């Protein structure tokens, strides 16, 4: 049974924690991301009869790290460590230190260690002069988000070279700038799998070059930013920050209901506050200041599920596209757009074979809604991009 008193206390603790974060960042997406912590503990409270107070200290640690990052205070690291030690001692003394607590403690120690390491490494400011931007944007959402960022950089006399990542096999940019920006949409609670492959195998060594991460998501971004940080760090880049924002959902599977409803929902994002904070971060970034959001590893497993359900191997047979012949006009848009070159024309009708990016571009952008993905798009509304100029065609 749900303890309504405990539930009220948990919600009150969450509201109190969100207030300083809102005044520090003034970004709704930041609050959305941090809400992962109370959501997890509310589920544990409800189904596993955990003690709600056990999760207050990790929440305080998260808030302190975020505030410390925004206020550029290294004291926040010490306070966060004290919070974690106190939380662990409380769990042990109350005889409630079990498997769940060990998992949470381990993950919390990981992200505090990462944050500490990155803070220590960021001893000198870096004022970029020439920035290489790797932009992955299938529906145009990430392209719109990044344009606001790069416009601000260019207004501050910073050269930005945009490298569009669309077809991995054709992507071989020369990255000779002094800074790298990586921008992508969250796909399955992680970066898109082709981009992951590029970062692992083909991205030139950074040799200590600073990097910044921008990404967009229709829901919680999970650990997509942390995964991107890990991949960049493995290639020798020094990640100096990250930032994300909520954008319209582009997966037809979940877009159930009339078109008018989804036009309204799509119009709600990105939030004005998020774009204002993005521009603020871009100005701070151009001055070489520490900005954006710190790197945090969240105690949720959805990214692992994303790797299992969206990868080069399983996408070959799990996600099947087909055409409604009575709608198809043979425009070959899907053939020209597909990032993986899956389509070929047979008697004027596109046929797909091989693996899939799972970008839903062929489904969303088909002018006659003729392209479908079996059991995943037939009953939902396609997302017609609000920013079609960022859609890549061959």
N, C-alpha and C positions, 0 to 999 in steps of 0.2 A: 504493500500500500504506500501511496505517496504521503509523506509527512508535510502537510501544508505549512507548518511553522518553519521547518527547515527550508522548504522551497522559497518562502518569502525572504528568509534571511540570505539565502544564496543570491536571489535576484537583487536584493538591496546592496549586497557586497559588490555585485557586478556593476550596478549603477554608480556607486561611489567611486569604483576604480576607473570607470569610463570618463568621469568628469575632467580630471587633470589631463588625460590623454587628448580629449577633444580640444581643450584650450591650448595644448602644446602643438598639436598637429592640424587641427581643424579639417580633418579628413574623415568622412564616414567609413571609407574602406579600411582605415586603420582600426577603427572600433570593431568593424565586422571581423577582421582577422583575429583580434585579441579575444573576441567572444568565443573562440574555440575552447578556451580553458573552462569557463563556467558551463558551457554546453556539455563537455565531457564529464565534469563532475556531477552535473544534474542527472545524467544518464546513469552514472555509477550509483548515485544516491537512490535513484528510483528502482533499479533492477538488482543491485548488489548490496543494498543496505549499507553503503559506506557512510562515514561521518562527514557531513558537509564542510565542517571547519577544517578538515584535513587539506582542502584544496585552496584555502584562502592564501596561504603563504606562497605557493607557486604563482598565484595570480599577482600577488604583491611583487614577486621577483620579476615577472614579465613587465609589469607597469614601471617598475624602477629602471629596468634596462632601457625601455623605450623612452622614458623621460630623460634618463641620463644621456642617451644618444642624441636626443633633440637639443638638450641644454649643453651638450659637449662636456659632460662631467665624468671623469674617471672614478669618482667616488661611488658612482652608481654600481660599478663592478663589485666593490667591497660590500655595499649594502645588499646586493643580490646574493652574494656568497653567504652572507650572514643569514639571509632569509632561508636559503636552502639548508644550511646547517641546522637552523632552528626548526625548520619543518621536519627534517630527518630525526632530530632529537625528540620532537613531540610525538612523531609516529612510533618511535621505539618505546618511549616511556608509557605511552597509552596502549601498548601491546596490540597495535593495529598495523604493524609493519609487515605486509605480505607481498605477494607477487606484483600486484598493481602498483604499490608504493615503490618497489624496486625499479620497475619499468619507468615510472615517472621521474624518479630520482636520477636514473641513468641518462635519460633524455635531457633533463634540465641541466645536468652537469655538462653534457655535450655542448648545448648552445651557449651556456655561460663561458665555457672554455674557448669556444670559437669567437665569441664576442670579445673576450679578454685578449686573445691573440691578435685579432684584427685591430683593436684599439691600440695595443702596444706597437704594432707595425705602422700605424698611421701617425707617425711622429711628425712628418713634414707635410705641409700643404702642397697640393699639385694643381697648378693652373693650366688646364688643357689649352692647346693651341690648334691642334688638328685631331679630330675625332673620327674614328671608323665606327660606323653603325651597322651592325648585322640585324636586319629587320625581317622577321618572319611574321606575315600577316595574311591569313587566308580569307577572312570575311571583311577585312578593312578596319576592324575595331582597333587592333594594335597599331595599324598605320596612322589612324587618327590620333591616338594617344601620343605616339612618338612625334608626330608633326608639331604638336604643341610644345614639346620639349626642345626639339631641334630649332624651331623658330626662335625660341628664347636664346639658345646658344648663339645662333647667327647674329642676333641683335647685339650680342656682346662680343662680336668680331671673332668668333670661333669658327673655324672651317669644319664642316661636317660632310663626310663622304658616306653616302648611303649604299649599302650592299644588300640587295633584295635576295633573301633566301627563299626560293620557291622550289626549284628542282635541284636536289642535292648533287646529282651527277654533273650538273652544269655550273656548280657554284665553286669558284676558285678565286676569291678576292685577294687583292694585294693589300695587306693591312700594314701600312707604313705610318699610321698616325701615332701620336704619343699616348692616346687613350682609346679604349674600346668600350662601346655600349652594345649590349646584347638585349634585343627586344623580341618578345614572342607571346603568343596566346597560350593560356594554360589548357592542356589537352589531357583529360584523364588524370587531373590533379598533379600534373608534371609538365615539363616542356614537351612539345611534339617529338615523337620518337625519331624522325629523320634528323631533326636538329640535334638531338642527343648523340646520334651516331656521328654527325659532323664534328661536334665538340670533342668527342672522345678520340676520333681517328684523324681528322683532317685539319683542325684548327691549328695554325702555326703557334709555336711556343711563344708565350707572352714575355718571358724573361723579366718578370717583375713589373710589367706594364700595368697601370691601374685600369680597372674595369668597373662598369656600372650596369645594373640589371633593371630593365623595365619590362613589365608584363601586365596582361589584362586577363580577367576571369569573370565569368557570369555568376559564380558563387564564391565560396571560400577558396583561396588559392592553395590551401594546404601547404605542402613543403616544396612547391615548385621553385621558389626563389632559393631555398637552401640547396636543392638539387643542382640548380644552375651554378650556384657558388662553388659547389664541390667540383663540378666539371671544369669550370674555369681555373680553379686552384690547381687541379691536376695538370692543366696545360701551362701552368706557370704565371697566371695572372693574379694580381692583387685586387680583390673586389673591395671597393670603397663604399658601396652602398647599394640599395635596391629600392624600388618603388612599384606599386601596382595600383590598379583601379578596377572597379566594377563596371562591366560593359554588357550590352545586350547578349542574351543567350542565343547561340547560333546552332544548337543541336535540335533538329526538328522533332526528335523522339519525345521531348518534354514540352514542346510548344503546343499543348492541347487547348483547343478552344477556338473561337472565331478570330478572324484576321484583325478586326477592330480592337479586340482585347489586347492582342500582341503588339499592335502599333502603339497603343497607349503604354504598355509595359516597356517596350523598347525605348520610348521617348524619355523615360525616367532616368536613364543612365547614358553617359557618365554623370555623376553628381557634380554640380557646380563647384562645391567645396573641394572635391578631388582634383579638378583641373586647376583651381587656384593654387592648391598646394603643390601640384606638379610644376607650375610655373615658378613658384617660390624655390623649389628644389633645384630647378634648372639654373636659376640665377646664382644660388649658392654653389652649385657644381661648377659654374663658369668661373667663380672666384677662387676655386680650389678649397672650399670649405667642406667639412664633414657634414653630410646631409643625407636625406632619404630615410630609410628604415634600417635598423640593425638586422643582422642575420640571426634567425631564431629557428630552431628545430622543434616543431610542434608534436605533441604526443598523440598523434592520430595516424592510423594505418592506411588511409585511403590512397596515398601515393603508391604504396606497394600493390594495391589492387589495380591501380592504373597501369602499372608496368605489366601485370599479368593479362589484362584485357585489351591492351593496345600496344602492339609491338610488331616488328617485321614479320614474325612467323605466324602468329595467330591471326593477324589481319588478312592473311592470304586466303583463309577459308571461312572465317567467322563473319566478315562483313562483305555481303554480296550486293552489287548494284545491278539494276535492270531498268529497262525503258518501257514506258507505256506507249506502244506504237501509235495509238490513235492521237496522241498529243504531240509526238516528236515531229519536228519540221526539218530535221536534218541540218541544223545550223552549225553543228560541230563545235559548239561552245565548250562542251565537256571535254572533248578531245584536245582542244587548244589550252584549256585551263589546267587540267589534271597535273598536279605536281609530280606524280610518279609515272606519267605517260601510260596509264592503264588502258586507254580507249583506242580502238581502231574502228573504222567505219566499214560495215558490211551491208551492201545494198542500201546505203543511206542511213542505216540504223547503227548507233554506236554500240560496240560490244566491249566489255571489260574483262581483263584477265590479270592475274598476278596479285600482288599485295596492295594494300590500300593505306593512304595517309590518315584516313579517318578525319579529314578536314571538313567533310560535308559540303565542299565547294560545288561539286557537280549537282548536288541536290538543291542547294540554296540558290544558286545563280542561274539555273536552267530557266530560260524565258517563258517556257510553257509548262513548268512543273512536271515535265515528262520523266525526269530521272528520279529513281527511288532507290532506297537501300532496304533490302528485305527485312521486315519486322522492326525496322528502326525509324522509318520516315513516313510510311504510308498514311498514318493517322494524325501527324502533327503538321504544324504550319512551317513552311520553309522560312528562313531568315533572309529577307531581301536587304542587303547591306545599306546602311544609312550613309556610308562613305564609299561608293563604288569606285572612286578614282584610285583607291589603293588596291583594287583587285588586279592581280597579275594575269596576263594572257600571253600565250606564246607569240 
